[in-house]
Amino acid sequence: MTARILDGKALAERMRADIAAKIATLPYRPGLAVVIVGDNPASAVYVRNKERAARESGIAARTIALPATTAESALLALIAELNADPATDGILVQLPLPAHIHAQRVIEAIDPAKDVDGFHPINAGYLVLGLPALVPCTPRGVMRLLAEAGTRLAGARAAVLGRSAIVGRPVAALLTAADATVTLLHSRTRDIAAECRRAEIVIAAVGRAEMVRGDWIAPGAVVIDVGINRGADGKLRGDVAFAECAAKASAITKVPGGVGPMTIAYLLENTLEAAARRRVAAMG
Ligand code: NDP
């Protein structure tokens, strides 16, 4: 079997064009504030891409760059200002933060209605309960790619590799809400290959280059690779050994060009949704 390649780049471009068209019809411009602390080079690239994508779609986006020495109290004061600013619909604090700042404290300081990353415990809780929430961008991208593949989710056996708060857990919650039977795998799982082999859907988010091998994949499974791992050669690799798994799967994503661009598209979508909901809420 040769897998169909799920082109996240092309899909994200279509989504971004749709979002821009939608924003052009609005009587207001959604506002996004992206906060970065310190000079992590990968974070700087992510933030630049997010701001550019947001501007291109018509979102009033601005990046607030703070030095690595910024005190936690100063960052919390900035978040309070952004929470109170009516022109700011979405607030994103780029992770990781410098070690002297408690990331969780900062995440919890963001107004849940402006939490376009969907990391606030209120949004995470709503998601687990199956209630409307701002849902993390990468997991939304994963679900959209599964839809694009025409994957039947109800009753399907899904293996999610990785249980982080930003990818694995929310993906598992979304798949559960879509009636899949989900197994969440992690570093303490006894036989991860055997668990994967039983799955019709495999989502890899472990941060280990090419960990998922071809003989882990059931014939015809759909494989979504969230991993971004930069090798010593400077090349990006996913968590999935692409050629081996593509030989077994019915559909598969590539790295780069799969989940990554979808994450940015859903940041724009979340900003649009936050802006719309805040206006509905303001009307009482
Ligand atoms: P984390 O490091 O927060 O979590 C990794 C998870 O994988 C943990 O649950 C960990 O288990 C599990 N794990 C690690 N090693 C193994 C192993 N050998 N066997 C089984 N499970 C293992 O990573 P993230 O969730 O933040 O990110 C995962 C990957 O996705 C990374 O490559 C990251 O760069 C990428 N990513 C991509 C995004 C995109 O836009 N495409 C966005 C976000 C992340 P345990 O809990 O037991 O420690």
Residues whose N, C-alpha, C, O or C-beta is under 5 A from the ligand:
A	BS01	NDP	T138 G162 R163 S164 V167 G168 L185 H186 S187 R188 A205 V206 G207 V226 G227 I228 N229 V259 G260 T263
